[in-house]
């Protein structure tokens, strides 16, 4: 028997599905924060893996040949958020997780604007690309090369 969420996504548009994936990222990052609060390393790792899996899924489905500048901006955004999540997990940093949540919310809200306009072509607009591109530049990953080679989720 399928659950309620599966039924609500049955007739969803591609934009609605992307929004649902962003909501999933946010939910898993909050789970990671809760795990950090509890000192639950395994729980943090599981939540982080799930959030990263969604970013991998989103990244893999970008069509650079069709999406142009917005797709490139989203690709940079996904890569930046991926790196920041890894750093947050490594340092068990609630603040870093919250920073990522804020960035993901901003881009999710841009997708909501696209959905509200009712046209997928609106994703080509400067709103989504500009937000993703700006966030990718504002939140550059800071990688300690010594730590990066020894990282575990």
N, C-alpha and C positions, 0 to 999 in steps of 0.2 A: 504494500500500500504506500503510495507516494505521500509525502508530507505537504503541508500548506505552502511552504516556500517553493517547492517544485512546481506546484500547480500555478502559482502566481507568475512564474517565469515562463510557463508554456507559451503564452501569446505575446511575450515581451519583444520589443524591437531590439535591434542590435545596440542602440544607445542605452536602452534600459538595462540590458545585460552588462554593459560596461559599468554603468552606475552601480549595479549590484555587486560587481567584482570589487570596485573601490570600497563599497560598504563592507565587504568581507575583509579587505585589507585592514580597514580601520578596526573592525571587531577583533581580528587576531592581534593587532598591535595593543589594543586595550587588554587582551588576555595576557600578552607578554608583560605589560606593566603590572598587572595583578600578580603574575608569577614572580616578578622581581620583588614586589612588596612582601610576598610570602617566603622568599628565599628559595623558590622552587626552580632550580636550574633546568630540570627536565621539562617542566611546563613551559618555561620561557623558550626553550629550544623548539619545542613542538609548535608553539604559536608563531614563532619567527619563521620556521620552515613553511608553514601554511601561507603566511603573508608573502614570503619570497616566491613560493610556487605560483601565486596569483600574478605577481609582477613578471615572472618568466612567461606565463601564459599570455599576458597582455603584450609583452615585448615580441613574442614569437608570432603574434597575429598582426603586427603592424605591416602595412603594405606601403613600403617606401615608394614604389613605382606609381602608386595611385595617390597616396596621402601627401606627398611633397613635404613642404615646410612643417605643417602640423605634425605629420608622422615623425619627422626628424626631431622636433621639439619634444614630443612624447617619448621618443627613444632615449633622449638625453635625460629627461625627467625620470624615467623608469630606472636607468642606470644609476643616477644620483641617489634615488630613494633606496635602491637595493644596497648600495654601499653604506648609506647612513643606517639602515636597519642592521646590517652586519656589525657596524661600529657600536650601535646602541646595545646590541645583544652581547657583544664581547665585553663591553664595560658595564653591563647591567644598568644602563643609564635611562632612567625614567624620562629625564628631560629630553634626551635625544629621540626617544620613542615619541614623545609628545610633539617634538618638532616635525617629525615625519608625518604624524597624524594631521597636523595643521596643513602641511603641504598637500597631502592627499585629499583632504577636505576641499581645499581651494580648487584643485583640478576637478574633483567630483562635482563641485557646484557649477563649474563651467560646463560640464557634460549635462547637468540638469537644465541649464539654460538652453543648451542645444535641444534637449528633449522637449522642453516647453515650447520651443519654436516649431516643433513637429517636423523638422527637416534634417535628415542626416547630413545633407550637403552643408548645413550650417557649421558643421565641425571644421570645415575648411576656413571658417572665419578667423579673424585675428584673435578673438577672445580666448579660445582654447589654446591655440598655439602660443599666444603671448604669455598666458599664465604658466603653462608648462615650461616654456623657455626661460622665463624670469625665475621660476622656482629652481630650475636646474642650475642656473648661474648663481643665485643667491645662496643656495645650500650645497656648495661644492664639497665632495667627499674629502675628508682629511684623513689620509692613510699614513699610518706609521708603518714603514716598510718592514721593520723588525717584527712588529706585532702581526702584520698581515700574513706573514708566512707561517705563524703558529696559531692562527685563528681556528676556533671551533664555535659553532652556534651556541 
